[in-house]
Amino acid sequence: MTYLFVAVFLCMMGYTCHYAVTHQQELINNNYNGRQELLISQNTRGTIYAAGGQILAETKTDENGKESRSYPYDNLFAHVVGYASNGKYGIESSSNYYLINSNAKLADKVASDVAGVKYPGDSVYTTLDVGVQEVAYQSLGIYKGAIIVSEPSTGKIIAMVSKPDFNPNTIDEIWEELLEDKESTVLLNRATQGLYPPGSTFKIVTALEYIRENPDTYNQYTYQCNGRFTHGEDRINCYHGSVHGYEDFTKSFAKSCNASFANIGMQIDRAGFGNTLDSLLFNKELSVSFAYNQSRLVVDETTSDSDIMQAAIGQGTTQITPLHLNMITCAIANKGVLMKPYMVECVKNNEGNIIKQFESDTYRKLMSEEEAAALNGLMQEVIKSGTGTKLSGLSYTAAGKTGSAEYNSVKTDSHAWFTGFAPAENPEVCVTIIIEGAGSGGDYAVPIAKRIFNEYFGL
């Protein structure tokens, strides 16, 4: 018994030590850990920089030694950079461990002790591009919604905008007001936490399932659209009563024909569709370092005809975050491989020496290279002849999918979606946009994507 208890004790010690080493950040960031307060009292909170070296957040000290956090761009990076008082949010939260630590040289720490000041904290360098962020923010205007811009080949997040927003410089002043307003969603990062019906952007997923079931014959699909698809007592109408006439698979996708895709939904294997949803990370946790919500849709053998028709066009119970849709789009752009989304490039000490470097990392393969190429081709046709022609005829090529997602019983009310990438043949940048209640994705979201692409390519 003595040997047994000694062995158990040693195992517990080993596990505790291993956990402390492998979960150092979680332990330090825990509010019950006094070590965090000790670090805050010793070190000046570090600076957060954009990819171009612009300061996004810094600590300022007045003549009385009082510290305050300053955000030079006010509302522009509100949700993605966040705030560091009344709790923490955004990068201020996810990188808190690095910001409250100091890896200054011993000589610098001695000098700080002599001067009676705190040690200089480490700084965080992000992947965020100020120019692209400004264009995305201004383009969204007064609308509620979200925009994510990323690099499909690396997973870098270049811009992230959510509206309505707030000024993190005034978070202490408005905090009580926000807490009292139970209906307020100002603090919600719609880009990562907002759940929306994806509307026709979800036809990317439905098309993928049909291609998987019919790899050699999907291009032989035909349909005669009269503006609606009827099955029993259920009816699916095309957007604003459009009649598309004779269509093949590509035209059905490019023209975003609801009737044709409801017909496709009735043909696909429901268990297989459920497997495709699993492979695309629906109803699953995402391996990202920031707060998010899981996208939701369950399809299996028990799914009714009515529900599968709605699911096929991205309506019904389908819910997705802009982040998740951006990740699926990035995988298509990157030949089926999804890179892990990230927005912190590295951590440096006060002398600019790199303390921690974050590398691009493969998340998982969402689809085969052939499937990705097929979807890329469909999305190119959206721009050439479909609902995204406002992105055609430019100095660069683009591929994408628009969406107009109904969200209540008023059929004229819809969210405007666009998700896509450019250049189409060798994608460098991916953009996902939702504008709440704006209407058609082709009319409202595509022009914003054009402005963002133009800014990224320096046009």
Secondary structure, DSSP 8 states (H G I E B T S, - for coil): -HHHHHHHHHHHHHHHHHHHHHTHHHHHH-TT-HHHHHHHHHEE---EE-TTS-EEEEEEE-TT--EEEE-TTGGGGHHHH--SSSS--THHHHTHHHHT-----HHHHHHHHHHT--EE--EEEE---HHHHHHHHHHHTTS-EEEEEE-TTT-BEEEEEEES---GGGHHHHHHHHHH-TT--TT--HHHH--B--GGGGHHHHHHHHHHH-TTTGGG-EEEESSEEEETTEEEE-GGG---EEEEHHHHHHTT-HHHHHHHHHHS-HHHHHHHHHHTTTTS----SS-----B----TT--HHHHHHHHTT-TT-BB-HHHHHHHHHHHHTTTEEE--B-EEEEE-TTS-EEEE----EEEE-S-HHHHHHHHHHHHHHHHHSTTGGG-SSSS--EEEEEEEE-SS-TT-EEEEEEEEESSSS--EEEEEEETT---IIIIIHHHHHHHHHHHTT-
